[in-house]
Amino acid sequence: MRRFFVVVLLLVACAQEKPAAPSGVVRASGAPPLPTGDEARKIIQSSMEFGEFEFTEAAYSLPVGHATMNDPARAAATDLAKAGWISLDGAGDVMLNEKSRTDKRFLLRPNGILDIVPLAKKELGEVAAVRANADGTAAADFT
């Protein structure tokens, strides 16, 4: 697994304890306390930068709405429906069925696009460390 480094802006308002800042880093007065590993994981998972999946050239994107599909996309949707991966409603719109809903390779994005990634899906592993930055933000190492 690759290690990633991200600077996470903290806006934690309700923490019961203030963890001590790492040695050598002075937390600014009024700066929010550092999050725990679990809190940092939740912040990272909900951030826009990590909310979308990065795809390789192997991914296929299919519009969900029949009206927004071109002929090749309609043919692909029909083939996927015949193979049992998706369902099509009466208007020809794509609907996830039980098979595709439970398969991690199918990602229905909020913008009405179904991304099918046959190779991989990005998942957040664990937060290895959380450190304070001098400017009041925090840095987290995670897999």
C-alpha positions as CSV (number, residue, x, y, z in Angstrom):
1,M,0.0,0.0,0.0
2,R,1.1,3.5,-0.6
3,R,1.4,6.0,2.1
4,F,-0.3,9.3,1.5
5,F,0.3,12.6,3.3
6,V,-2.5,15.1,3.7
7,V,-3.0,18.3,5.5
8,V,-6.4,18.3,7.1
9,L,-7.9,21.6,8.2
10,L,-9.4,21.1,11.6
11,L,-12.6,22.6,12.8
12,V,-13.3,20.3,15.7
13,A,-15.5,22.3,18.1
14,C,-16.4,19.9,20.8
15,A,-13.5,18.0,22.2
16,Q,-13.4,17.0,25.9
17,E,-9.7,16.9,26.2
18,K,-6.9,18.9,24.6
19,P,-4.0,16.5,23.7
20,A,-0.6,17.9,24.2
21,A,1.1,19.3,21.1
22,P,4.0,17.3,19.9
23,S,7.4,18.5,21.1
24,G,8.8,21.3,19.1
25,V,5.3,22.5,17.8
26,V,3.6,25.2,19.7
27,R,-0.2,25.2,19.2
28,A,-1.7,28.6,18.5
29,S,-3.9,30.0,21.3
30,G,-7.4,28.9,20.5
31,A,-6.3,26.4,17.9
32,P,-8.6,23.3,18.0
33,P,-7.1,20.2,19.6
34,L,-5.6,17.4,17.4
35,P,-8.1,14.8,16.4
36,T,-7.7,11.2,17.4
37,G,-6.9,8.7,14.8
38,D,-10.6,7.7,14.4
39,E,-11.6,11.4,14.2
40,A,-8.9,12.0,11.5
41,R,-10.1,9.0,9.5
42,K,-13.7,10.4,9.5
43,I,-12.4,13.9,8.4
44,I,-10.3,12.4,5.6
45,Q,-13.1,10.1,4.4
46,S,-15.6,13.0,4.2
47,S,-13.3,15.5,2.5
48,M,-14.0,16.4,-1.1
49,E,-10.4,15.7,-2.1
50,F,-10.8,12.0,-1.2
51,G,-14.5,11.7,-1.9
52,E,-14.1,10.9,-5.6
53,F,-12.2,7.8,-6.9
54,E,-9.2,8.1,-9.1
55,F,-9.7,5.9,-12.1
56,T,-7.3,4.3,-14.5
57,E,-7.9,4.1,-18.3
58,A,-9.6,0.8,-17.5
59,A,-12.7,2.4,-15.9
60,Y,-16.0,2.9,-17.8
61,S,-18.4,5.7,-17.1
62,L,-22.0,5.3,-18.0
63,P,-24.7,8.1,-17.6
64,V,-27.6,6.9,-15.5
65,G,-30.3,8.8,-17.4
66,H,-31.4,7.4,-20.7
67,A,-31.8,10.9,-22.1
68,T,-28.2,11.7,-21.4
69,M,-26.8,8.5,-23.1
70,N,-25.5,8.3,-26.6
71,D,-26.0,5.2,-28.7
72,P,-22.9,3.3,-27.6
73,A,-23.8,4.1,-23.9
74,R,-27.3,2.7,-24.5
75,A,-25.9,-0.4,-26.0
76,A,-23.5,-0.8,-23.1
77,A,-26.4,-0.3,-20.6
78,T,-28.5,-2.9,-22.5
79,D,-25.5,-5.4,-22.4
80,L,-25.0,-4.8,-18.7
81,A,-28.7,-5.3,-18.0
82,K,-28.7,-8.6,-20.0
83,A,-25.7,-9.8,-18.0
84,G,-27.6,-9.1,-14.8
85,W,-25.2,-6.3,-13.5
86,I,-27.8,-3.5,-13.7
87,S,-31.5,-3.0,-14.2
88,L,-33.2,-0.6,-16.6
89,D,-36.5,1.1,-15.6
90,G,-39.3,1.7,-18.0
91,A,-37.7,4.9,-19.3
92,G,-34.4,3.2,-19.9
93,D,-32.7,4.8,-16.9
94,V,-30.0,2.8,-15.1
95,M,-30.7,1.4,-11.7
96,L,-28.3,-0.6,-9.5
97,N,-29.6,-4.0,-8.6
98,E,-28.5,-6.2,-5.7
99,K,-25.5,-7.6,-7.7
100,S,-24.1,-4.2,-8.6
101,R,-25.0,-2.5,-5.3
102,T,-22.9,-5.0,-3.4
103,D,-19.9,-5.0,-5.8
104,K,-17.2,-2.5,-4.9
105,R,-16.4,-2.0,-8.6
106,F,-19.7,-0.1,-9.2
107,L,-19.7,3.5,-8.0
108,L,-22.8,5.6,-8.5
109,R,-21.7,9.2,-8.2
110,P,-24.0,12.1,-7.2
111,N,-23.7,13.7,-10.6
112,G,-25.7,10.9,-12.3
113,I,-22.7,8.9,-13.6
114,L,-22.1,5.2,-12.9
115,D,-18.4,4.4,-12.9
116,I,-17.5,0.8,-13.3
117,V,-13.9,0.1,-12.2
118,P,-12.9,-3.5,-13.0
119,L,-9.5,-3.2,-11.4
120,A,-9.6,-1.3,-8.1
121,K,-11.4,1.0,-5.8
122,K,-9.7,3.5,-3.5
123,E,-10.2,2.7,0.2
124,L,-8.9,4.5,3.2
125,G,-6.9,2.1,5.4
126,E,-5.8,3.4,8.8
127,V,-4.5,6.7,10.1
128,A,-0.9,6.0,11.3
129,A,-0.1,9.4,12.8
130,V,-1.6,12.9,13.4
131,R,0.7,15.8,14.0
132,A,0.2,19.5,14.6
133,N,1.4,22.1,12.1
134,A,2.7,25.5,13.3
135,D,-0.2,27.2,11.4
136,G,-2.9,25.5,13.5
137,T,-3.7,22.8,10.9
138,A,-2.9,19.2,11.3
139,A,-1.1,16.6,9.1
140,A,-2.1,13.0,9.0
141,D,-0.2,10.0,7.6
142,F,-2.6,7.2,6.4
143,T,-2.7,4.2,4.1
